[in-house]
Amino acid sequence: MFSINPSSGTPIYRQIIEQVRHKMASGQLKPGDELPSVRDLAQEHALNPMTISKAYTLLEAEGLLVRQRGKPMQIAALKQPEMDEVQRLAYLLPALQNLVQSAQQLNISPERLMQALDAAWTQESE
């Protein structure tokens, strides 16, 4: 369910939070959907369970997850029927900032980066 990259420079709990937000914004996770248990996710990715628990607790504090005793964490009902495009794009901002920073460090021009992004979009759409 989650793609964890320990060497990305982004803390693992933040990776989980961002992925839950993205999946909710894209409709891949809907209200009532259950997330993997802390133990299962920790075992699957060889992570400290406290890392997973921290991510889930922060998402719960934001109102994105619901905890029910004895049941898996669930996606909370959205307060709004759906997010507009500006709100959905806001979830991409951290990833876009990382992409721009990496491109600058590699001395890749904005034009070439846009070409690569367009090619990746086309490839993913196929």
C-alpha positions as CSV (number, residue, x, y, z in Angstrom):
1,M,0.0,0.0,0.0
2,F,2.9,2.4,0.8
3,S,6.2,2.9,-0.9
4,I,8.8,3.7,1.7
5,N,12.2,5.1,0.7
6,P,14.5,5.3,3.8
7,S,17.2,7.1,1.7
8,S,15.0,9.8,0.3
9,G,15.9,12.4,3.0
10,T,12.2,12.7,4.0
11,P,11.4,11.1,7.3
12,I,9.5,7.9,7.0
13,Y,6.5,9.0,9.0
14,R,6.2,12.1,6.7
15,Q,6.3,9.7,3.6
16,I,3.4,7.8,5.1
17,I,1.4,10.9,5.9
18,E,2.0,12.4,2.4
19,Q,1.0,9.1,0.7
20,V,-2.2,8.9,2.7
21,R,-3.0,12.5,1.8
22,H,-2.3,11.8,-1.9
23,K,-4.3,8.6,-2.0
24,M,-7.2,10.4,-0.4
25,A,-7.0,13.4,-2.7
26,S,-6.9,11.1,-5.8
27,G,-9.8,8.9,-4.6
28,Q,-7.6,5.8,-4.1
29,L,-8.6,5.9,-0.4
30,K,-12.2,6.6,0.4
31,P,-14.0,7.2,3.7
32,G,-14.3,3.9,5.6
33,D,-11.3,2.3,3.9
34,E,-9.0,0.5,6.4
35,L,-5.3,1.1,6.6
36,P,-2.8,-1.7,7.4
37,S,-2.2,-2.3,11.1
38,V,0.9,-0.7,12.6
39,R,2.3,-4.1,13.2
40,D,1.7,-5.4,9.6
41,L,3.1,-2.2,8.0
42,A,6.2,-2.3,10.3
43,Q,6.9,-5.9,9.4
44,E,6.3,-5.4,5.7
45,H,8.8,-2.5,5.5
46,A,11.1,-3.5,8.4
47,L,10.3,-0.3,10.3
48,N,10.0,0.6,13.9
49,P,6.3,0.4,14.8
50,M,6.5,3.7,16.6
51,T,7.3,5.4,13.2
52,I,4.0,4.1,11.8
53,S,2.1,4.9,15.0
54,K,3.4,8.5,14.8
55,A,2.2,8.9,11.2
56,Y,-1.2,7.5,12.1
57,T,-1.5,9.6,15.2
58,L,-0.7,12.8,13.3
59,L,-3.2,11.9,10.5
60,E,-5.8,11.2,13.2
61,A,-5.1,14.6,14.8
62,E,-5.7,16.2,11.4
63,G,-9.1,14.5,11.2
64,L,-8.0,12.3,8.2
65,L,-8.1,9.0,10.1
66,V,-10.5,7.5,12.6
67,R,-9.4,5.1,15.4
68,Q,-11.9,2.7,16.8
69,R,-10.9,0.4,19.6
70,G,-10.1,-3.1,18.3
71,K,-10.5,-2.2,14.7
72,P,-8.0,-1.0,12.0
73,M,-7.5,2.7,11.4
74,Q,-10.0,4.0,8.9
75,I,-10.1,6.9,6.5
76,A,-12.4,9.5,8.0
77,A,-15.4,11.0,6.2
78,L,-14.4,14.1,4.4
79,K,-15.8,17.4,5.7
80,Q,-16.2,18.5,2.1
81,P,-17.8,16.5,-0.7
82,E,-14.6,16.8,-2.8
83,M,-11.5,18.9,-3.0
84,D,-11.0,21.3,-5.9
85,E,-8.0,21.2,-8.1
86,V,-6.1,23.9,-6.1
87,Q,-6.5,21.8,-2.9
88,R,-5.4,18.6,-4.7
89,L,-2.3,20.4,-6.2
90,A,-1.4,21.6,-2.7
91,Y,-0.7,18.0,-1.8
92,L,1.9,17.8,-4.6
93,L,3.8,20.9,-3.5
94,P,6.4,19.1,-1.3
95,A,7.1,16.6,-4.1
96,L,7.3,19.4,-6.6
97,Q,9.7,21.4,-4.4
98,N,11.9,18.3,-4.0
99,L,11.9,17.7,-7.8
100,V,12.8,21.3,-8.6
101,Q,15.6,21.2,-6.0
102,S,17.0,18.0,-7.4
103,A,16.8,19.3,-11.0
104,Q,18.7,22.5,-9.9
105,Q,21.4,20.4,-8.2
106,L,21.8,18.4,-11.4
107,N,21.9,21.6,-13.5
108,I,18.8,20.6,-15.5
109,S,17.0,23.5,-17.1
110,P,13.3,24.1,-16.4
111,E,12.5,23.4,-20.0
112,R,14.2,20.0,-19.9
113,L,12.6,19.2,-16.6
114,M,9.1,20.0,-18.1
115,Q,9.9,17.7,-21.1
116,A,10.9,14.9,-18.7
117,L,7.8,15.4,-16.7
118,D,5.6,15.4,-19.8
119,A,7.3,12.1,-20.9
120,A,6.8,10.5,-17.5
121,W,3.1,11.6,-17.5
122,T,2.6,10.1,-21.0
123,Q,4.4,6.9,-20.0
124,E,2.3,6.6,-16.8
125,S,-1.0,7.2,-18.7
126,E,-0.3,4.3,-21.1
